[in-house]
């Protein structure tokens, strides 16, 4: 069942296909204040083999005021009320709206012939937080979750809503050791929560700030190859 979503993005998602008749889809959420074009260039850098055809979908978050930025209107998957080194206060209603939108995109892929167990959710920073919640609580199996420089925005929503269908879902989580936007501690807390719930995320750290580096991109490409080709 598709949840109701209160927002309709003003711009269709960007789509990139790495080959004809893609058998996998990657829905990739951008960070706070960015848009869907932010990670589009990464597709060509992943080094994916020709035999693994994927459809990359880069949606745009809606424009909304962000409290922690003085109410400035920007693209955001949910409102962030306040920031602190080791925590976040967020608007859970907005987060759930974004989860509903992600579920809509997953259902859209099913209608195009790609079932949920061949859909991977990915995201950076705030987008990664949406990927965590949407993936871990999705009622049907997903192909994987990629969580970059991010955190779990609501431990309560995840722990209470963890879907049995996704207890074995492959997870790639990565963070910069010099991240001064989303602290490394927040990334570690997320991974530890997953482990306490019986999940087994692959955890990587890189000597970088709140960004993505070449070594990380290479490891994401390797992870996608393993997940995609092993599933055949």
C-alpha positions in Angstrom: 0.0 0.0 0.0 1.3 3.5 -0.9 1.2 6.0 1.9 -0.4 9.4 1.2 2.3 12.0 0.6 1.4 15.7 1.3 3.8 17.1 -1.3 4.3 16.8 -5.0 7.8 17.7 -6.2 7.8 20.7 -8.5 10.3 19.0 -10.9 10.4 15.4 -12.1 13.3 13.2 -11.0 16.4 13.1 -13.1 17.0 9.6 -14.6 20.2 8.0 -15.9 20.3 4.5 -17.3 23.6 2.6 -17.6 22.4 0.2 -20.2 19.3 -0.9 -22.1 16.4 -2.6 -20.3 17.7 -1.9 -16.7 17.0 -4.7 -14.2 17.9 -2.6 -11.1 16.9 0.9 -9.9 18.8 3.1 -7.5 16.8 5.9 -6.0 19.3 8.5 -4.7 18.3 11.3 -2.4 20.4 14.5 -2.2 21.4 16.4 0.9 19.9 19.5 2.5 19.8 22.5 0.1 21.0 20.6 -2.9 18.8 19.0 -5.7 18.6 15.9 -7.8 21.5 17.0 -10.0 23.9 16.9 -7.2 24.8 13.2 -7.6 24.0 12.7 -11.2 27.7 12.9 -12.2 28.6 10.1 -9.9 27.1 7.4 -12.2 29.9 7.6 -14.7 32.5 7.3 -11.9 31.2 4.1 -10.4 32.9 1.8 -12.9 29.9 -0.4 -13.3 30.2 -3.4 -15.8 28.2 -3.4 -19.0 26.3 -6.5 -17.9 24.8 -4.7 -14.9 22.2 -2.2 -16.3 20.8 0.1 -13.7 18.4 3.0 -13.7 19.5 5.8 -11.4 16.7 8.1 -10.2 17.6 11.4 -8.6 14.5 13.0 -7.1 14.3 16.6 -5.9 13.1 17.4 -2.3 10.4 20.0 -2.0 11.1 23.6 -1.1 10.4 24.3 2.6 11.5 26.6 5.4 14.3 25.1 7.5 14.2 26.2 11.1 17.9 25.6 11.9 18.8 27.8 9.0 16.7 30.7 10.2 13.6 29.7 8.3 15.4 30.0 4.9 13.4 28.2 2.2 15.5 25.5 0.5 15.1 21.9 -0.8 14.7 19.7 2.2 13.3 16.3 2.9 12.1 17.4 6.3 12.6 20.4 8.6 15.5 20.3 11.0 14.6 22.2 14.2 18.0 22.3 15.8 21.5 21.0 15.4 24.0 19.8 18.0 27.2 17.8 17.6 25.7 14.5 18.7 22.0 14.8 17.9 19.3 16.3 15.7 15.8 17.6 16.5 13.6 17.1 13.4 10.1 17.3 12.2 8.9 13.7 12.1 5.8 14.5 10.1 7.9 15.9 7.2 10.2 12.9 7.4 7.2 10.6 7.1 5.9 12.6 4.1 9.3 12.0 2.4 9.1 8.3 3.2 5.7 8.2 1.6 7.2 9.8 -1.5 10.0 7.3 -1.6 7.4 4.5 -1.4 5.6 6.1 -4.4 8.9 6.0 -6.4 9.4 2.3 -5.4 5.9 1.5 -6.6 6.5 3.4 -9.8 9.5 1.2 -10.5 7.5 -1.9 -9.9 5.0 -0.6 -12.5 7.9 -0.3 -14.9 9.0 -3.9 -14.3 11.6 -3.6 -11.5 10.3 -5.2 -8.3 11.2 -3.8 -4.9 13.9 -6.4 -4.3 15.9 -4.9 -7.1 15.5 -1.3 -5.9 18.3 0.2 -3.9 17.8 3.4 -1.8 20.7 5.7 -1.5 21.3 9.1 0.0 23.7 11.6 1.3 23.3 13.5 4.6 19.6 14.3 5.0 18.9 12.2 2.0 20.7 9.3 3.6 18.5 9.7 6.7 15.5 9.3 4.4 17.1 6.3 2.8 17.6 4.7 6.2 14.1 5.2 7.4 12.4 4.3 4.1 14.5 1.2 3.5 14.4 -0.3 7.0 10.7 0.2 7.4 9.6 -0.8 3.8 7.0 -3.6 3.9 8.5 -5.6 1.0 12.2 -6.6 0.5 14.6 -4.0 -1.0 17.8 -4.6 -2.9 19.9 -2.5 -0.6 20.6 0.8 1.2 23.5 3.2 0.7 23.8 5.7 3.5 26.5 8.3 3.1 27.6 10.9 5.7 24.3 10.5 7.5 22.4 9.5 10.6 19.2 7.8 11.7 16.8 10.8 12.3 14.4 8.9 14.5 15.6 5.8 16.4 12.0 5.3 17.6 10.5 5.2 14.1 13.2 2.8 12.9 13.2 0.5 15.9 9.4 0.2 16.1 8.9 0.1 12.3 11.7 -2.2 11.3 10.2 -4.5 8.7 10.9 -8.2 8.8 11.2 -8.1 5.0 14.3 -6.0 5.3 16.3 -7.5 8.2 18.7 -9.1 5.7 18.9 -6.1 3.3 22.5 -5.3 2.4 23.6 -1.9 3.8 26.6 0.2 2.8 27.2 3.0 5.3 30.1 5.5 5.0 31.3 8.6 6.7 34.1 11.2 6.7 36.3 11.2 9.8 36.6 15.1 9.5 32.8 15.7 9.0 31.9 18.9 10.8 28.3 19.0 9.5 27.1 15.5 10.5 29.5 14.3 13.1 31.2 10.9 12.7 29.7 10.0 16.1 26.2 10.3 14.6 27.2 8.0 11.8 28.6 5.5 14.3 25.4 5.7 16.4 23.3 4.8 13.4 25.4 1.8 12.6 25.4 0.6 16.2 21.6 0.9 16.4 21.4 -1.3 13.3 23.7 -3.9 14.8 21.7 -4.0 18.0 18.6 -4.8 15.9 20.5 -7.7 14.2 21.4 -6.0 10.9 24.9 -6.2 9.5 25.8 -3.0 7.7 29.2 -2.6 5.9 30.8 0.4 7.6 33.5 2.5 5.9 35.2 5.7 7.0 37.3 8.0 4.9 39.7 10.9 5.7 37.4 13.6 4.4 34.9 16.3 5.5 31.2 16.3 4.7 31.6 15.2 1.2 32.3 12.2 -1.1 35.8 11.1 -2.1 37.1 9.0 -5.0 37.9 6.0 -2.8 34.4 6.0 -1.5 32.9 6.2 -5.0 35.0 3.2 -6.0 33.8 1.2 -3.0 30.2 2.1 -3.8 30.7 0.8 -7.3 32.2 -2.4 -6.0 29.3 -2.9 -3.6 26.7 -2.3 -6.3 28.5 -4.9 -8.5 28.4 -7.4 -5.7 24.8 -6.8 -4.8 23.6 -6.8 -8.4 25.6 -9.6 -9.9 25.3 -11.9 -6.9 21.6 -11.6 -7.1 21.5 -13.2 -10.5 
